[in-house]
Amino acid sequence: MGDQKNPNDKRVADAQRAHWQATYTQHPQMYGTEPSEPARHAAEVFRVAGASTVLELGAGHGRDALFFARKGFTVHATDFSATALEQLTAAARGIRPRRPDHDHRPRRTRPAAGSSLARAGCRAGTVPT
């Protein structure tokens, strides 16, 4: 049962992609630049738990992904909208990662060379279908 593909899955994914592409094209930065309250709370929970990497599904233009990166987490961000992720990439320019509050050792990451998101400790990608 779990191995069967639903023929509607691709149609639903395509519809979601089109919706979010249009939304982020028409309303850049629609959620603002301040991190959400859930992201603020999660960052503290992650820090206490000793986490160093965050996977954000549905990152949009990246307000929370960038917040996590500024807090020192390595971030992997995905979204249906390539436009939203382009906005995230542009917003990441100039961000420099800092060590997480809970870890004062130098850390090594392997982001894509030269990428703004890499310098922010953040990777972005669209959701595959």
URPEPE-V455229 format. One record per pair of residues at least 12 apart in sequence whose C-alpha atoms are under 8 Angstrom apart, sorted by the first residue. I is the first residue (numbers start at 1). J is the second residue. D is the distance in whole Angstrom. If there is no record, write none. Layout:
i=<I:I>
j=<J:J>
d=<D:D>
This chain:
i=<10:13:16:17:17:18:20:20:21:21:21:21:21:24:24:24:24:24:25:25:28:28:28:29:29:31:32:33:34:34:35:35:35:36:36:39:39:39:43:43:47:47:47:48:50:51:52:52:52:52:53:53:53:53:54:54:54:54:54:55:55:55:55:56:56:56:56:57:57:57:58:58:58:58:59:59:59:59:60:60:60:60:60:60:61:61:61:61:61:62:62:62:62:62:62:63:65:65:66:66:66:66:69:69:69:69:70:70:70:70:70:71:71:71:71:71:72:72:72:72:72:72:73:73:73:74:74:74:75:75:75:76:76:76:76:77:77:77:77:78:78:78:78:79:79:79:80:80:81:82:82:85:85:85:89:89:89:90:92:92:92:93:93:93:94:94:95:95:95:96:96:96:97:97:97:109:111>
j=<129:129:80:80:81:81:80:81:80:81:82:83:84:60:61:81:83:84:83:84:61:84:87:61:87:63:63:63:63:64:63:64:67:63:64:64:67:68:68:71:100:101:102:102:102:73:72:73:74:100:73:74:75:76:68:73:74:75:76:75:76:77:78:75:76:77:78:77:78:79:77:78:79:80:77:78:79:85:78:79:81:84:85:88:84:85:86:87:88:77:84:85:87:88:91:88:77:122:88:92:120:122:97:120:121:122:95:96:97:98:120:97:98:99:100:101:97:98:99:100:101:121:99:100:121:109:121:122:121:122:123:122:123:124:125:122:123:124:125:124:125:126:127:125:126:127:126:127:126:125:126:124:125:126:116:117:124:116:116:117:120:116:117:120:116:120:116:119:120:119:120:121:119:120:121:121:123>
d=<7:7:7:5:6:8:7:5:8:5:7:6:7:8:8:8:6:6:7:8:8:8:8:6:8:8:7:5:6:8:5:5:6:8:7:6:8:8:7:8:8:7:6:8:7:8:8:5:6:7:5:5:6:8:8:7:6:5:6:6:5:6:8:7:6:5:6:6:5:6:7:6:4:7:6:6:6:8:8:6:7:5:6:8:4:6:8:5:5:8:8:7:8:5:8:8:7:7:8:7:8:8:6:6:6:6:7:7:6:7:7:8:7:8:6:8:6:5:5:4:7:8:8:6:7:8:5:6:6:4:6:6:5:6:8:7:6:4:6:6:5:5:6:7:5:6:5:5:7:8:6:6:7:8:6:6:8:8:6:6:6:5:7:8:7:8:8:7:5:6:5:8:7:5:6:7:7>
